[in-house]
Amino acid sequence: MNKLFYPAVFHKAEEGGFWITFPDLPECMTQGDTLEEAYTMAIDALGLCLADMEKSHDPLPEASVPNTIELGADDFLMLVEFDMLAYKKRTNPSFVKKTLSIPGWLNEEALALNVNFSQVLQEALTELVTRQRA
């Protein structure tokens, strides 16, 4: 469940730029002055909305099939890709101290090799989480 794709409707704004809505997430809206800025803002808005839903243990809505979405005359549809794991890394870079136990012999071997225990644990957990969510 790392990468999610949701359709977004880009509406041309009268004063220029675009405003964006997500048919599957009515509370999620944003805007941008250029198409590039609007798409970037759409990713951020989608991230805020989905992360909040996940934090509240609300089920994430299933994405609509793009060709079932009605568009206005000046509207167009784009799929917005969102990577939940990358979003969490970017928005919550804080560290949490963990106490753990390993066998004495493994500790001695790792110390002899100048192993960075925190780095090894982070890399292993990141790989595990990525595989589990795929």
matplotlib code that plots the C-alpha trace (Angstrom):
import matplotlib.pyplot as plt

x = [0.0, 2.9, 1.9, -1.6, -3.2, -6.3, -8.0, -8.0, -10.1, -8.2, -10.6, -9.4, -9.7, -11.3, -8.4, -5.8, -4.3, -6.2, -8.1, -8.2, -10.7, -10.6, -13.9, -13.1, -12.1, -14.6, -12.8, -9.5, -9.0, -6.2, -5.0, -2.0, -1.0, 0.6, -0.1, 3.2, 2.4, -1.1, 0.0, 2.6, -0.1, -2.4, 0.1, 0.6, -3.2, -3.8, -1.0, -2.4, -5.8, -4.7, -2.2, -5.0, -7.4, -4.7, -3.9, -7.6, -7.8, -10.4, -10.4, -8.9, -11.4, -11.0, -10.0, -12.7, -12.2, -11.2, -13.6, -16.6, -15.9, -17.9, -16.0, -17.0, -16.2, -12.9, -12.0, -9.5, -8.5, -5.1, -4.1, -2.1, 0.4, 1.1, 3.7, 2.7, 6.1, 8.0, 5.5, 6.0, 9.8, 9.5, 7.0, 8.0, 11.8, 12.0, 13.8, 12.5, 14.8, 14.4, 16.0, 16.6, 18.6, 20.9, 23.1, 26.4, 28.5, 26.7, 27.3, 31.0, 31.3, 29.4, 31.5, 34.6, 33.3, 32.4, 28.7, 26.4, 23.5, 21.0, 21.7, 21.4, 18.1, 16.7, 17.7, 16.3, 13.0, 12.6, 13.1, 10.6, 8.0, 8.4, 8.0, 5.0, 3.2, 3.9]
y = [0.0, 2.3, 3.9, 5.0, 6.6, 8.8, 10.7, 14.4, 16.9, 20.0, 23.0, 26.1, 29.1, 32.2, 34.3, 31.9, 28.8, 25.7, 24.4, 20.7, 18.3, 14.6, 12.8, 10.1, 12.6, 15.5, 17.2, 17.3, 20.4, 22.6, 25.1, 26.2, 29.0, 26.7, 23.1, 22.0, 23.9, 22.6, 19.0, 19.4, 20.9, 18.1, 15.5, 17.5, 17.9, 14.2, 13.3, 15.4, 13.9, 10.2, 10.5, 12.0, 9.2, 6.6, 8.2, 8.1, 4.5, 5.4, 3.2, 4.8, 5.0, 3.0, 5.1, 5.7, 4.4, 7.5, 7.0, 7.1, 10.6, 13.4, 16.5, 20.1, 21.7, 23.3, 20.4, 17.6, 14.6, 13.5, 10.6, 11.7, 9.3, 9.3, 7.3, 7.0, 5.8, 8.6, 11.1, 9.8, 10.0, 13.6, 14.8, 12.9, 12.7, 12.7, 9.8, 7.6, 5.9, 2.1, -0.2, -3.7, -6.9, -8.9, -11.9, -10.9, -12.7, -10.7, -7.4, -8.2, -9.1, -6.0, -3.7, -5.3, -4.3, -0.8, -1.4, 1.5, -0.3, 2.5, 2.6, -1.2, -1.3, 1.6, 0.0, -3.4, -1.9, 0.2, -2.8, -4.9, -2.1, -1.6, -5.3, -5.7, -2.7, -3.7]
z = [0.0, -0.4, -3.7, -4.2, -7.2, -7.0, -9.9, -9.5, -11.4, -12.4, -12.9, -14.8, -12.4, -13.9, -12.6, -14.0, -12.6, -11.4, -8.5, -7.8, -6.3, -5.6, -6.4, -3.8, -1.1, -1.2, 1.7, -0.2, -2.4, -3.3, -6.0, -8.0, -10.3, -12.9, -13.9, -12.3, -9.0, -9.0, -9.4, -6.6, -4.4, -5.2, -4.0, -0.8, -0.2, -0.9, 1.5, 4.3, 3.8, 3.5, 6.4, 8.6, 7.7, 8.4, 11.7, 12.6, 11.5, 8.9, 5.9, 2.8, 0.0, -3.1, -6.1, -8.8, -12.3, -14.2, -17.2, -14.8, -13.5, -15.1, -16.1, -16.9, -20.2, -18.9, -16.6, -17.1, -15.1, -13.9, -11.8, -8.7, -7.4, -3.7, -1.8, 1.8, 3.0, 1.3, 2.7, 6.2, 5.8, 4.6, 7.2, 10.3, 10.4, 14.2, 15.9, 18.6, 21.1, 21.3, 23.8, 22.5, 23.2, 21.0, 21.8, 23.4, 20.7, 18.0, 19.8, 20.1, 16.4, 15.3, 17.5, 16.0, 12.6, 13.7, 12.9, 13.3, 15.1, 14.5, 10.8, 10.4, 12.3, 10.3, 7.0, 8.0, 9.2, 6.1, 3.9, 6.0, 5.9, 2.2, 1.5, 3.8, 2.2, -1.4]

ax = plt.figure().add_subplot(projection="3d")
ax.plot(x, y, z, "-o")
ax.set_aspect("equal")
plt.show()
